[in-house]
Amino acid sequence: MIVLANDGISDSGFQLLREAGITVLDSRVSPEHLSNFINENKVDALLVRSATQVRQQLIDECPSLKIVGRGGIGMDNIDVEYAIDKGLHVINTPTASCKSVAELVFAHFFSLARFLHESNRLMPLEGETHFSALKKSFHNASELSGKTLGVVGMGNIGLEVIRIGISLGMKILAYNRTPKTSTVALSFFDGQTLNFEIKSVTLDEVLENADFISLNTGKTDRYLIDTDEFAMVKDGAFLVNTARGGVVNEVAMIDALESGKLAGAALDVFEKEPTPEVEILMHPGMSLSPHVGANTMDAQDRIGKELATQLIKLKDQL
């Protein structure tokens, strides 16, 4: 089997594949040359992350392809149904990056609640001359403990966000498009485990009562959080979107920040990625990151191993 890891693969994943006798090509091939490269090298499996697009044309142009693998959860950059109809195996790693994304959610929550996003911008510029004024301007910070966490989307990442929220002593309200009840287990350093049953509620209930709102839903055909939804949001709430660009109306979000409806907002994903609107990039109420939810060494190691393990299992079926 010949594998092209066009968006890279971790050393541990590479090692597993090599030990299984699988050839791994880690070239970074541009979109206009990708089909030719696959055909010339008789590539059996194409591994991608979010950068490489696997559309119908590429699938049609590459008859040697038998497997398409996505390092991550979302499959927006792959025409999955078309690939399956053409007889390809499509795999992904739905749980490997959940902890990394969930921790980023709280990194943004803490940053917003303690004004770190703004103080990190201003301290290098004004810390020497306006230290006392800056200290005073950041005095009305918030704690997370005891507050209500609203989680929109009870998939693997959403449940991990809930797990961290419980560990911080937060009250939990969660919404899922399909009503569900999930058991969230907390494991502690001494071997103890506690289980918490989380039953979904309506989106309105989440928005009206949550102090901190985390968007962890899949791709949507329309804005899930728009002007009407922001009108429901509890005054002074914080919102973080690490889900997908287009889940939240960014113009309405800025309006909510300007009116004080939102105390702060954070984005790791954007409607116009990779060129977000300047108004978002420059807004002092925003905490921003460039789509790095899964970009930890730990997550990349798990993703590589999980992809490699799935490929090795499929090897004998081809």
C-alpha positions, 0 to 999 in steps of 0.5 A, a space after each residue: 500500500 502507498 499512502 500520501 499524507 498530503 497534510 502531514 502525519 505524526 511521527 508515531 503514525 508514520 512509524 506504525 505505517 512503516 512497521 506494517 510495510 506501508 509506504 508513506 509519501 509525506 510530500 505537500 502537493 498543491 491542488 493543481 498537481 495533486 491528481 497527477 502526483 497520485 496517479 504517477 505514484 499509484 497512491 492507494 490512500 490519501 490522508 488529509 486534514 483541513 487544507 486539502 480538498 477531496 472533491 468529485 473531480 479529484 476522485 474521478 481523476 484518481 482511479 488508484 485511490 481506495 481510501 481517503 482519510 481525514 485527520 480530525 472530526 469534520 469531513 467538510 473538505 471531502 465529498 464523502 457520499 460521492 467517494 463511498 458511492 465510488 467504492 472508496 473507504 472514508 475514515 476519520 478520527 472523531 475522538 482524537 482531538 476532542 480534549 485539545 479543542 475543549 481545552 482551547 474553549 476554556 483557554 478562550 473563556 479564561 482569557 475573556 473572563 480575566 481580560 487577558 486577550 486585551 491586557 496582552 495587547 495593551 500591556 506592551 504598549 501602555 504598561 509602563 505609562 498607564 499601569 494603574 489605569 489598566 489595572 482599574 479598567 480590568 477590575 470587573 473580571 469574572 470567575 467560571 466556578 459557580 456559573 452556568 455553562 451552555 454547550 451547543 452540540 453534545 457530540 464528542 467535543 461538546 461532552 469533553 467541554 461539559 466534562 471540563 465545566 463540571 470539574 470547574 464547578 459549573 452548572 451545565 445546560 446543553 442543547 443537541 439538535 436531536 434530544 439526547 441524554 449522555 453520561 459524562 464520566 470524570 476520572 480523578 488522579 486517585 482512581 475515583 470516577 464520578 458519573 453525571 447524567 446530562 439531559 439536553 434542553 432547548 436552545 432557547 433555554 441554553 441561550 437565556 440562562 448560560 453565562 458562558 456559551 460554547 458552540 460545538 456543533 457540526 456544519 449548519 446550512 444556516 446560522 444557528 446563532 443569529 440576531 434573534 438568538 443573540 436577543 435571547 442571550 443573557 446580558 453579559 454572557 461570553 460566547 466561544 465558537 470552535 465549531 465551524 465558520 458560519 455557525 454564528 452570524 459574525 455581524 450580529 455577534 459584533 452588534 451584540 458586543 457593541 451593545 453590551 449584550 455579549 461581554 466578550 466573544 472568541 473565534 477559532 473558526 471564521 466565516 471567511 477563512 483564511 481571511 477573516 474580516 478586519 472588524 473582527 480581527 481588530 475588535 477589543 472584545 474578541 479573543 482570537 486564534 487561527 483555527 488551532 483547536 486540534 493543533 497540539 502535539 498530543 492531539 496530532 500524535 493521537 490522530 496519526 496513530 488512529 489513522 495508521 491503525 485504521 489503514 493497517 486494518 484496511 490493508 488486508 481488505 484491499 
